[in-house]
Amino acid sequence: MKQFFGSIMTGIFTVISAILLFWHGLWEKIVGQAAFLGTNWAWILGIVFLVLTVRTVLFPVFVKQIKSQRAMQALQPKVKELQAKHKGDRETMQKELMELYRTEKANPLMGCLPMFLQIPVFFGLYHVLHHVNPDTSGPWKVLYGWSGGQFDSASRARLFGAPIAASFKSSAVDLGKFAKFGLEAPSVTNVKVVAAALVAIMIVTTFLTSRQMIKKTGWSEEPQQRMIQRLMLYGVPFSLLISGGFFPIGVIIYWVTTNLFSLGQQHWVLRKYPPPAMAKGGTGGKGTAGAAGTAGKPVPPKPGPKDTSNGAIPGIEASGWMAPKVGAKPNNPKKGGTAKKR
């Protein structure tokens, strides 16, 4: 089993390396090897286009995710009925829900599938860039289809003076190793500033990506799905605040690019496949629930025009509530009429 898992991961590392090296080679022919603004753009653009390649491949999966979410929203009335019917019998309720999802071809876990499929890509790039540093030697330099020259070029690559293999946690000793290439050792302050800025952008864009989806589709009324939404909206960005300091700068570039691509992709897909409430002219989310909550309630009559010239009560006689029926006798005044003054 361990050998099988290792073979799968080796295949993933090889595929990720091949895509990265392809785009780096193409951009190197266009922009060359020279650095501009302390940045080796061939490697940075190679990482960016690695993201574009992966997201293009996963685009059909993302569309299926949206369609599954629409199916889940359409099933909410039936889900509520089952929850009310089997209240107190959790086991039966879960069986009925699974049967409903199977019949209607809806999957409550489909919302996380694109993220789960990107995890191997993320760890593949992390593994590759983790070994792209001056200390690596021997067989590691030619693993996964790399050549010695490509490995040394990636080890020297920088973003605004910070090596893409360095992280916020890199110490002066770690950064001093880059002097082996005959280059000036990068400044610890410079690396921390670049890494911290990228981590901050990564956290914000991760939050905005989840918020955009929830804002358009609304909070799920299914407890399991709502828990996943909360985890994606708050849990993942918070975890990046801690773990982001350990990621190589190149990996953070990958993550930020993925988030920016997701924001644009979601905007387009959500307009093409709007939530049911939005498709019918609603607003979705809480606004839809609020509008639905007033359905069926009697609407009080609008008050009539204010006219007190004849002593009528505004909004009552003017609306015809207390007007006598046709043919009915008028109300008898007190006998004797108005009391005479003595």
N, C-alpha and C positions, 0 to 999 in steps of 0.2 A: 504493500500500500504506500509506504513512504517513497519507494522508488517510482511508483506510478505518479504520485503527486509531484515529485521532483522533475519528472519528464515533462509534465504539463507546464510547470513554472519555467523550465528551460525553454520550452517552445514559445511561451509568452515573451520572455526576455529577448529571444531571437527576433520575433516579429516586431516588437517595439523598437529594437535597435535598428532593424532594417528600414523601418519607416523614417526614423530620426536621421539615419545616415543618408537616406535618399534625398530628403528635403535639405539637409545641410549641404550635400554635394551640389544640388541644383542652385541654392542661394549663394554658395561660394563662387559659382561661375558668374553670377549676376553682380554681387556686391564685393567680391574678392575677400581676401583674408585680413586686410587692414582693419584696425579698430577705429571707430569714430565715436567720440564722446565717452571714451573708455569702455566701449561695448563692441564685442565681436558679433555683429549682426547676423552672420551666417548661421551661428549656433542658436541664437535667440529666435530667429525666424524658423529655424528647423523645428524647435519645440512648439512654436505657435502652430505651424502647419501639421505637426503631429496631432495636435488637438483637433484641427479641422478635419483631418482624415478620419480619426476615431469617431467624431460626432456625426460625420456624414454616413459612416457605416451604421451607426446606431440610430439614425433618424427614423427608419421604419418602426423600431422598437418604441421610440418616443411617441409616435403617432398612435400606436396600439395602447400605450399608457393613457393617453388622453381619452381615447375611445372607451377604455375600461372604466375610467373615472366617470365618464358620462353615463355609462350603464349603471354604475353604483349609485349615482344620484337619482336616476330614474327608478331605482328599486327601493328607495328610502321609504315610501308608503308601505310597501309589502314587508320591509324589515321591521317597521314599527308595529305592524299587525302581529308578526310572529313574536316580537318581544313582549307585547301585551298578552298574547295568547298563552305563552309559556313562561310567564313571569314566575320566578321561584324554581323553575326546572331548567337550569342552565344547560345541562347535557342535551336535553331534547331540543332546546332552542338552537344550540350550536349545530346539531345535526340538520335541523330544518333550514338554517341559514346556509350551510354548505350545499344542501340540495338545491336551494333557490339559486345560489351563485352558479352551480353547475348547469342548471337548466337554462338560465339566462345568459350563460357564458360571460360572467363577470368575475373578476379576480381582485379581492381587496388588497392583495400584496403587489399588484401590478404597478402601483404608483412608485415603488422603490426599485423596480427592475433596472431601468437605465443606470441608476447610481451603482447598483450591485455589479453590473457588467463593466463599469468603468474602474472598479476597485482593482482588478488584476492589472489594468493598464497603468494605474497610478503607482502601484507597488512595483511594477516592472520598471518604470522610469526611475522610481526612487532607488531601486536596487542598482540600476546601471549607473546613475549619477553618484551614488554613494561610493562606488569604486573608481570614479573618474577623479583621481587626485594624484599628486606627485609621488605618494608612497607606493602606489600600485606598481607591480612589476611582474615579470614572468608571464605565465599563462593567462592571467586576468586581462592583459592588454589585448589579447586576440580572441577573447571569448565572444560569443553571440554575433560573429561576423565582423567584428571590429579589426582594423589593422593597427599596427603600432603608431603610425603617423596620425591616424584619426583619433586615437586615444590621447596622444600628447596634445593635439590641437584642442580637444574638448577640455582637457585639464587646464589649459591656459585661458580658455574662454572666460570672459568677464561681462558683467552688466554694470555700467557706470563705475567701473573699477573694482567691483566685488566679484570674485570667482563664482561661477554658477554651481560649483561643487561645494561651496562654503555655506554655512548656515549662521543664524543669529547666535548660536552657542559656540561657534568657532573661536578658539583662543589665539593669542599671539603666536604660540608655539605651532598650532595647526596651520596658521596662515604663513608662517615663516618657511614652510616646506616648499612654497611656490617659487622660492628663490632658486630652486634647482634648475628651473628653466631659463635662468639668466635674466629673469624679470624682477622688478622691484616687488618686495613682499607687500601685499595689500594691507591697508590700514584697518585695524580692528574697528575703529569708529566708523569708517566708511562702510564696512561690511554690515555692521549692526544697523546703521541708518537705512541702507538699501533693503536689508532683510526685514526690518521692522515695518517699513513703509509697505512692502509687498504683503506681509502678514496681515496688516490692517486692511489693505484692499481685499485680500482673500476673505477675511471675516465678513466685511461689509457686503461684498458681492454674493457670498454664500447665503447670508440672511436675505438679501433682496431677491435672490432667485426663488427661495422657498416662499417668501412673502408674496411675490408676484403671482405664483400659482394659487395660493390659498385665497388671495384677494379676489381673483377672478372666479374661482370655483366655489368658495365658501368653505366653512368648517364642516367636516363630515359629522353626521349624527351617529355613525357607527363607532362605538367606543374604541375598537382596535385601530381603525383608520384614523380617528382623531388623535390617538396617542402617537401614531407614526408622524402625523402632521406636526404635532408639538415638538417631537424629537428633532425633526428636520429643521423647524423654524428656530428653535432656541438651543437644543442640545448640541447639534453639530457645530454651529458658530462658536459656542462657548468652549467646546473641546479644542478648537483650532487655536484659541488664545493660549492654550498650554502646549499643545503638540506642534504648533507652527514654528516654534523656535528651533526645532530639531530637523525641519525639512531643509534639504538643499535649496538654494535660490532657484535653480533650474526647475525643481519640482513645484515650487510656489508659482513660477511663471506659468507652468502647465495648468495649475488649479485656477489661477485668476483668468487665464484665457478661456478655460472651460466655462467658468461662471458667466463671463461676458457673452460668450457664444450662446449659452443657455438662455440668458435674458432676451436676446434677439429672437432665438428660435421659439421660445415660449410665447412671446408677443405675437408672432406670426401664426403659430398653430392655434392659440386661443382665439384669435380673430376668425380663423377659418373654421374651427370647431368650437363655437361658443357654448357655454353651459346652457342647459335647457331653459332656465329662467331668463337668461340674457337673450336667447334666441327668440323668446316670445315677447321681448320688450321689457323684461324685468331688470332688476339690478343685481341679482345674485346675492348670496351671503345673507347677512342679517336683514338687509333691506327686503329681500324676497320673503323671508320668514315673517317679517312684520306685516307685509302686505297680505300674505296668506292668512295671517291670524285674524284679520278683520273681515274675512269673507263670511257671508251668511248672517252677519249682524244687521239688525234693522237700522236704517239710516233715519235719524230724526228729521222732521220737516224743517225746511229752511224758514227762518222767520220772515214774515211778510214785511212790506214797507211800513215804516213808522208813520202812522196817521192818527193823531190824537185829537183831531178837530171835532169829532163827535163823541169823544169820551171812550172810544174803543181801546182795548188793551192791545198794544203793539204785538204783532206776530201771532195773535190768537184769532180775533174776529176777522182780521185781514186775510188769514189763511183759510177761513171758512169753517173752523172747527165747531163753533158754537152757534152757527147760523141756523134758523128754524127750517124744518123740512118744508118742501112745497106743499101747500094745502093745509098745513098744520095751523091751529089756532095760536095766536100770540099769547105769551105768558100773561095771566091775569094780574093786573096791579092790585094793590091793596084796595079793598072796598073804600069808597069815599074819596079815592084819589089822594091828592096832597092835603094834608091836614090844614084846616083853615085857621088862620090866626084869630084869636079871640081879642 
